[in-house]
Amino acid sequence: MLGMCRGRRKFVAASLALIFIPALTWLYLSSANFTVKPLPLSPLDPQSSVLIGAAAEHQDLELQLRDVEEHNHVLRREISLPPRVPTHSSHHSNSRQGNQLHTHSTEEGTGDSEAKKGVASGNSSDCVPQPVVNKCETIHIAIVCAGYNASRDVVTLVKSVLFHRRNPLHFHFITDSIARKILADLFHTWMVPAVHVNFYDADELKSEVSWIPNKHYSGIYGLMKLVLTKTLPSDLQKVIVLDTDITFATDIAELWVVFHKFKGQQVLGLVENQSDWYLGNLWKNHRPWPALGRGFNTGVILLLLDRLRKLKWEQMWRLTAERELMSMLSTSLADQDIFNAVIKQNPFLVHQLPCFWNVQLSDHTRSEKCYKDVSDLKVIHWNSPKKLRVKNKHVEFFRNLYLTFLEYDGNLLRRELFGCPSETDHNSENLQKTLSELDEDDPCYEFRRERFTVHRTHVYFLHYEYEPALDNTDVTLVAQLSMDRLQMLEAICKHWEGPISLALYLSDAEAQQFLRYSQGSEVLMSRSNVGYHIVYKEGQFYPVNLLRNVAMGQVNTPYMFLSDIDFLPMYGLYEYLRKSVVQLDMGNTKKALVVPAFETLRYRLSFPKSKAELLSQLDMGTLFTFRYHVWTKGHAPTDFAKWRTATTPYRVQWEADFEPYVMVRRESPEYDRRFVGFGWNKVAHIMELDAQIWRNFALNHLLNNGSSAINGCRQNESPNS
């Protein structure tokens, strides 16, 4: 294999620009009670939308973040101590205040009376004491999420909710198989305290709504909110339903408390639609579904599930949809059209929410009418296929809010909710017990601790498609990398046409840089069989073998070629390895196929197209056997002298310090994750393969004009090695 010998050019990681200084309000202990100050927002205040651009301000912000991390570590230690009993009455007063949520009257709205006609608002006066959410009450949130892109988008929504929350959360995800795998792995490795997650199979619900013709870009998944009363647990009484393109700017408990304001037969909490869509005057011959006034937007919904079930909601919306489809033929806005048609006939069902609970940003919305009158925005909704590219006078303010959470370090959200008993998490409990048994005075403490670090992992960060080969010979190239090796991706994709599984060790901000890089690359966007799996940075070590294991864990071919990111496979290697599977009967024997590796010290090299050309470059000193000058033992057992004249694969005997690049079956042993950084990580893996009697065979790659090898070149070592 041929590793590019480019220098160690580093991509400059994006600093945490676009973060609001007021957003950095944090946790504190007051008389053993825990509170988190909400993120204040005021779009009319120029200070709230100032970008942190100067180098000095960047440095200050980084120092603040480090201080916060240290403070969180102190808090974790303190919670293991018995709570202190307050001795002053003022402490009691502060504690009570810290446990209460500042709620807002629903008196404030869009300032538009048109949609309020015939709707019981249920608003109360500011003079009336406002209801609060119990400190430890669990808030239930339902989200429909399907596919790779939606799974990525929903993470930003979850971050914004976690940042402000002061209550336990229970997420209910209605997902397809793709989103379920991605989100299940993400939450399992995220390990956020007081967060519970359930998944519901969207495929089982398709028959409930597939009969409804729908033109909306969300497809059939855009109709699944209609069947939540049937999908969610029968004992669940209420839930907040959110679209994936939502960003919270306040504690979601403030929205949860609005349930207390529902009166009479009100079962739906909705914000008025902020466009003229349902008024039917956007363009000539525009004919929308029936709605009450401007209609309501379903990006944010409060559902009283128990009352809806008593009202026979399933029968109600089905009858309405069947009747309207006789003339409308299909929905244009998916579930929103049907919700509005039901409300048109039954206006008493709605409790109208203030507009700040769903500020809708699309090219035709009247959202400016909302925040002109209301400065305390709560929820931003990017309800347009164009998302961040919508036209809006203050779109930069909203975009900056979104980017704040997009690039926010999700590890900082692993914070405890003090004083709230939570379900025992045995994984977390066992982890804490194991860590407590380590000797902190041990010089190797940090190394020993690293093997137990749970790294937040987002598998299939980008869209992925793979069609299994029918002959069971397919091979996936496996590698890992960090930001400084990103430039190798295009070259590898040109050299290897088969499936690839890559683990990328990135921060949240770097993950967004990678996303922009990949979306701007024609080479990467033309490949759908490359799985990109983000392992988020945590701690001071590069977890090289953990990354390899993550990439190996997502291989869905019978065989995998274990490589490094700065090596280029010989053209045609993919097909040759597949032929070798049959030739060496790998399906019935435990064999590891050794791929000979070479390197060059030159920045540019004419890539050899045959074994004869490669031998010529070896003789001229343009190429060398890999690490010949610094670590001969690493590849000496490959026996390059024998390889020069070999015409068929030959047996290779294992020796100490042997670290070749190999193709093995998918069920081969994982790497030992105790190895971090550079050194011995592949050696230990090859040793284990030999111990399990995996026989090594060196390959002799046959091309059109005879025989050739996999060759490589690499100028510098990296922690990715």
N, C-alpha and C positions, 0 to 999 in steps of 0.2 A: 504494500500500500504506500501511497505517496503523500506525505504530509507537506503542506505548503510551508515554505521557509520565509514567510513574511515576518517582519519584526513584531515585537509585542505592542502593536498599536492598540491603544485602549480607547474604547468608546467612552466619552465623558458622560457619566451618569447624571441624569437630570436632577437638579436640586429640588427641594420641596418648595418650588415657587407656587404661586396661586393658592397659598394657604392663608386664611384670614388670621390675623393676630388675635382677634376676639375668640376664634375657634379653639384656642388652646386653653380652655378652662378645664380644670382637672379635679381629681378625686381628693377628698380630704376627710379626716376623722374629727368628729366633734362629739365628745362625750360618748364614744364608742358607737356613734351612729354615722352612717355613710351617705353622702350626697354628692351629686355631680351637677355642676352648674350648667344650664343649657347654653347652647351657642346663640348669642344674640345676633339678630340680623336686622338691618334696616336699610333697604335698598335706596331710600331717599337720603341716607347719610353718606356723604362721599367717603368718609373714613372707612366704612364697612366694605367698600369694594376696592380698596387700595391694594395693588399687587406688591409683593415683597420682591423688589428687583435688585436692589443694591447689594454688592458683595458683603458689606458689613452687616446688613440686615439678614442675609442668608446665614452668616456665621452666628449671629445672635439667636436665630430661630433653631439652628442645629443644637446650640448649647442648651436652649430651653427644652428641646426634645430629650436630650440626654439627661437633663435634670429630672424630667418627668419620669423617665425610665427608672432612674435611681430611686425616686420617690415611691414608685410602684413596688420596687423590690422591698423597700422599708415597710410598706403597708402589708405586704404578704407575710413578713416576719411578725408584724404586730398582731395580726389576726390570730396567730397561734397562742397569744397570751390571753389570760382572762380579762374581760372588759373592766375598765375602771368605773367606779361608781362616782357620778358627779356630786360635787360637794356644795355647789352654789346654785341658787334658784335660777340665776341667769342662764346656767348651762341647760337646765330643764327647758327653759323657754326656747333656747337656740335649737335644742333637739327636736322639739315639736315643730318648729318652723322648718327644719331641715327635712322632715318626713312628709311635708305637704307639698302638693304640686300647685303651681299658679295656673289656674284655669281661666279660660276666656269665655265671655258670654257669646252666644251665637246670635246676639243682636246685630253684630256687624256682618254685613253681607256684601253683595256686589253693588249695592246702591241702586239696583234695578228692581222695580216692583213688578215687572211684567210676568216673570216666571213664578211670582209668589201667589198669583191669583188662584184661588181654589186649593192652595196647599196650606195645611196647618203647620205653621213654622215651629211652634213649641219653644220659642225663644223666651228667655227669662231676663228680668231686669238685673243690672249690675249691682243693685242694692241687696238682692237676695243672696244669701250665702251659697257659694258654688260647691257642688259635689267634688269629692276628691277620689283618687284611686288609692286603694289600700296599698301600703308600702310593699307588701310581698305578693300582691295579686298578680297572677299570670295573665299576660296579654297575648291573645291568639291572633295570628296573622296568616292569611291564606294567599298564596301566589301561584298562578299558573305559569309554568316555565317549561319550554320545550326546545331542544336543539342546543348546539354549541354556542352560538352567539348570545342567545337569551340567557344561558347559564353564566356567561361572562358578565352580562349586563346586570344580572340580579345581585351580583356580589357588591356592586357599588350601592345599591339600595340597602342591602343588609348592613353594610358598613355605616351608612348614615343613620340607620335605626339604632345600631349598637352604640354609636358614639354618644348619643344623647340619653339613652334609656337608663332608667333607675328601677326597673321592674324585671322580674323573670319573663322570658319570652318563649312562646311556643309557635314555631313556624310549621305551617301545613303546606307542603309543596305538591301540586298536581303536575306530574312530569311524565315525559316519555322516557324510554329506557336510557337514552343518552344523557339527558339532564339529571336523571336520578343517579347514575354512576358518578358523574362529575361532582354534583352537590353533596352526595353521601360521603365521598372521599374528602371533599373540602371541609365539611363540618366535623368529620371524624378527626382530622388532623388539626383543625383550628382550635378545638377544645376550649370554647368560650364558656365560662361558668354561667349557670342559670339560663341556659338556652337549650330547648328541646326541639327536635326536628322529626316530623313524620312525612312519609311520602305516600302518594296515592297514584295508582297506575292510570295515566290518561288514556291508554289504549282500551281499557275496560269501559271508558266513558264515551268513546267515540260514537258508538251506536245510539247514544242518547241524543246527540245533536247532529249527526252526519246527514240527516234528512233535510237540514236547513241549508239552502243555497246561500253562500256567503262570498262577497267580493272583497272583503277586507284582507289586508296583507298578513294579518295574524293567522289566517286560515281557520281550520277547525278548532284550534286551541283557543281562539278568540271567543268561542261560544261556551266554553266550559264553566264559566262563572254561573251560568244558569242552573247547573246541576249540583251546586255546592251543598244544598240542603240534604241531598241524597248521598253525597260523597263523604262529607265530613262526619265524625262520630256523632251518633244520635244523642249523646248526652252533652254535646257542646252547644251552649246556648247562644253565644254571640262571637263574631269574628270580624276583624278588619280585613278587607280584601284589597289588594294592591296590584297594579300593573308593574311590570319589571322596569319600566322607564321612569320610576319615581325617585326623587331625592328628598329626604326629610331634613328639615332645618330646625327641628325642635323635638322634644321628648314625645314619643308616640303615645304615652300615657295621657297626654292632653287631649288626644283624639278619642282614646278609649273612654274617657270620662263623659263624653258627649252621649253615650248610651243612656246615661241617667236622665237625660233631657227628653227622651222619646216619650210621647204621650199618646193616649188612645190606641189606635190601631197602627201607629207608625212602626214600620219594620225595616225601612231602608233609609240610611243616611247618605245623601248625595249632594254634590256641589253642582250648581247650575252650569250648563254648557256655556262656554265663553266665546263661542263662534256663532255665526248666523246660520249654521248648517240646517237646523230644524225649522228655521223661519222660511227656508226655501228660496232665498233671494241671493245666493252666492253667484249663480250664473243662470242664463236663460234655460228654461225647461227643467230646472233642478227640482226634483220631486223627492223629498225625504220621507221617512217613516213618520207616522203621527207622534206628536210629543206635546207636552204641556208647556206652552210658551216657548222659551229657548231650549227646553229639554234639559237633560241632566247628563253629566259625564260620568262614566263608570270606571275611571282610572283609580278612584278611591271610593270604596263602598263600606258602609257599616251595615252588617247584616244581623238582625235578631233572628237567629236560626230557629229557635223554639217556636216563636210566634209565626214565622213563615210556614213552618210545617203544619201548624194548626190551621192556617189559612189555605192549605193545600196548594202551596206555591207551584209545585210541579205541574199540576193540572191547569193552574191559572196561566202560566206563561206559555204552555203548549197550545192551549186553545187560542190565545191571542196571536201567537206566531202563525198558526195554521190559517187563521182568518185573514191576517194582513198579507201573507204570502200569496194569497189568491190574486191580489192586485199588484203587490210590490215585486213579486217573483223572486227576489233575493234580498239579503241584508247588505248594506253598504258599510256599516260600522259594527258588524258582528253583534255581540250580546247587547251593546248599548242601544241598538234599534229596538230590540225586543223589550228590554227594561223600560224604555220610554213609552212604548205602545201600551204596556201594562199600566204604567203610571197615568197615562192619558185617561184610561178608563177608571182608574182607582187612585185619584190624587191623595186620598187620605193615608196611603201607605208611606208617604215620604216625609222625612224630617230633613229640611233643607239645611245643609251645612254652609258656613261662611265660605266665601270664595278662597280665602287664604289656605284652606285645606286641600286645594287642588288648583294651583295656578297653572293654567294650561298654555303651553308654548307651542304654537304652530303658526303658520303664516297668516291664517285667517281668524285668529282668536282676538278677543277683546280683553286680554289679561291685564293690559295697562289700566283699565278701568278699575280693576280690583286693587292693585297695589298703589294706585294713586291715592286711594282712600284709606288703605290699610297698610301700615308700615311693617307690621309684625307678620311676615310671611311664614308659613308652616311647611308646606309641601310644594315642590316644583315638579311638574309633570311634562316630560318631553314627548307629548302625544302627537308626533309627526314622524313619518318614515324618514324625514331628513334629520331628525334628532337635533344635534348641536348646530346644524347649519340653518336653523330656522331664522326668519327675519323678525327681529324684535328690537325696539329701541334700547332696551337694557339687557340684551342677550349676553353681553360680556359678563355682567354681574352674575347671571344665572349659570353661565358656563364655568365661571371661576368657582362657584359653589360646588358644582358637579365635579370638577377636576380635583377639588380639595379632597373629596372622599375617594375618587378614582385612584389617586396616587398615595392615599393615606396608608401608613404602616398598619396592617391588620393585626400584627402581633400586639400592638398597644391596646387592642380591644379585649384582650384576655384578662379582664379585670373582675374581681370578685364583687358581688353584691352583699355587703356586710349586713348581718342581722336578719337575713332571709334564709330560713331552712330550705335546702334544695334536695332534689333526688340524688341519692348516692351514685356518683359516677365511679364505677369500680376501676376503670382504666386509669382515671386521674388519681384515684386513691392509691392504687398500686404504684403508680409512677412516683407520687410524693413519698411513699414509704421507701421505695428503692433509693431515691435521691437522698433521703434523710440518713440512710445507712452508709453513705459515702463519707470518707474522712476528708474534711475540708483542709486539713493540714498536709495532706498527701501532695507532694510536688506535682503529681500527675492528675490531681483532682479534676481540672478543667477537661482534660482528655477523657477521663473516665465518665464524666458527666455528659459529654457530647453524645455518647452512644445511646443515651436515654432521651435526648432532646427530640421532641415531636415537631417536625417542620411542617408548617401549613403547606398543603399541596393542592394545586389546581391542575388536574389531568385534562388533556385535550383542550388546551387554552384556545386553539383555533379549530376551524372546521376540519373534519377528518372523514375520509371515505376510503374503504378498502374492500375489494372483492376477493374472497379466498380463492386460491388456485385449486383446481380440481384434483391435481396430481399429488397433493400433500408434500411438495418439495419447496414451498416458498420460504424465503429468508428475509428477515428484517435486520437492517443495520441499527445497532444500538450504540449510543454515545451520550456524553454529558458535556455541558459547557457553561461558562459564565459570560458576562457581557463582553469581555475582551476577545472572545472568539466568535462573535456574532458574524463577522465577515466571512467565515468559512462555510456558512450554510449554503450559499448559492453554488459554490464550487462542488460541494458534496452532492447536491441535488443533480448537478450535471453529470457527475461520474457514476452515480448509483440510481438506477431507475426504479428499483424495488421499494418496498415500504421501509420507512425509517421511524425509529422511536427515539426522541431526544428529551433529556431532562435538563432544564435550564435553571441555574441557581441565580435568582434575581430578587431585587427588592420590588415593592409594589410600583414605585416610580419607574424602575428599569423595565418591568413587565409592560408598561404602557409604551415605553420607547421601543421595545421589541415589537409590539403590536403595530406601531406606526411604520417601523422598518419593514416588517413582513408585508404589510398592505401596500407598501410602495415598491415592492420587488415583483417584477413580472415572473421571474424564475420561481420564487416561492409561492406566489399566488396560482401558478399553473400546476402546482403539485398538491393533490388532495390526500395523498397517501403518506403524509408526514405527520406524525403525532408529536405535538409540542406540549410538554408537561412542566409546569412551573413549580419549582420548589422554592419557597420564599426564604430569604436570608434570615438567619437568626444565629447569634453567637459569633465567636471569633474564628472558627475553623471552617475550612472548605470541606463539606461532607462528601468526598468524592465517591466513596462506595455506596453511600445511601442514594446518591443521584443515579448511579448505575442500576441499583436495584429498582428504583422507581421506573426508569426507562424499560428495564427488563420486564417489570410487572405488567406493562401495557402492551407487550408483544402479543399479537394474535396470529402469528404464523407458526408452523411446526418447528422452525429453526431460526436461530439468531446469530448474527455476526457481531461479536463484541469488539468494538473499535474505539478509537479516540477521535475527538473532533478535528484535530489538526493533521489528520492523515487523509489522503485522497485515495480511494480504491482505483485499481486499474480499470480502464474501460472494459466492460464485458464481464467483470468479476461476478456480478449478480447472477447472470445466466450460467456461468461456469460453476458456481457453488451449487446451484440447483441440480445441475447434471451430476455433480460429485455426490449428492445425496443418494442418487440411484446407484452410481458406480461403486460406492463404498458401503452400500446397504446400511445407511445410518439409521433407518427406521427401526432396525432390529438389533443394533449393536450400540454400545456406548463409545462413541468416538468423538474426538475433538480435532477438527481440521485446522492445522496451523497455516496461517497466511504469512509468508515471508515479508519482512518489512525493510525498507531502505530509507535513506535520508540524503539530503543535499544541504550544503552550506550556502548555496546560491539563492539570491532573492528571486530570480526568474529562471525557469528551466523549461526546456522543450520536453514535454511529457513523453516518455518512451511508449511506443505503440506495439512493441513486440519484445519477446525475451532476448532476441539477438541485439536489438537496439539498447536494451537495458544492460546487457553484458558489456557492450561497447562503452557505455557511459561509466560502468564500474571500472573498466580497464583504464579509462582516461582520467579517473579521479573526480568525475563530475558527480557521481553517486557513491555512497558508501552503504554497507550493511548497517542497519539501524543501531545507533549508539556505539559504533565500533570504537570511537576514540575515548569514550568515557565509561562505558559499562558493557564490556564485551560479553560477560557471562549472561547478560540478560537474554540474548538471542543466539548464543553459541550452539546450543543443542539443535537448532534448526539445521545445522551442518550445511552452510552455504556452499562449501566446496562440492559436496555431493549434489546440491541443488543445481549447480551450473550445468551438469551433464544429465540430470534426471529427465526422463520423459513421462513418468507416471508418478503418482503420489507414493511416498515411502514412509516407513515407520520412523518416528522420532522418539528417543528415550528421554524421559524427564530427568533433569538435573537441578540441583539447588540453584535458586535465583533465576530460574527460567520464567520469562514473562512475555510469551508471544501473544499475538492477536489471533483469536480462534473463532471458528463457527461450531456451535454446539446445538443440541436439542433444546427446546424451550424449557423443559423441566430440569435443566442442569442447576447445580447449586447457586445460590446468590453469593454476592461478594460480602465479605466480613465488614460490616459498617463501623467497626471500631477504628478502622484506618481512615484518617482524615488528612487533608493536605496532600503532600507529595511523598511518595516512597513506599515500596513494598506492597501496595494495595493489590496489584495484579499478580505479583509473585505468590501471595497467600492464596489467591483464587485458583491459580494453576496447580499449586500444591494440593489443594483440596480435590480438584478434578482428578489428579493422579491417584490420590488416596482412595477415591471412589472407583478406581480402575476405568477411567476414561482414557482410552488409548489415543495418542497423538499421531497424526499423519500430516506431513508437510505437503502442500499442494504444488502442482506444477501446472500453471494456468495455460491452456492451449488456445491459441488464437489462429487466425486464418493462415498465417505463413509459418506455422510451426508451434513453438512453445514460448510462453512468456510468463512473467511473474507479477505478483502484486508488489508494487514498489512504493516507496514513500520518502518524503524528505521533511525534516523539521529542523529549524535552526535553533530554537530556544525551548527549554523545558518550561512548563507552566504548572500551576497547582491543579490544572484540569487533567494532568497526565495520569 
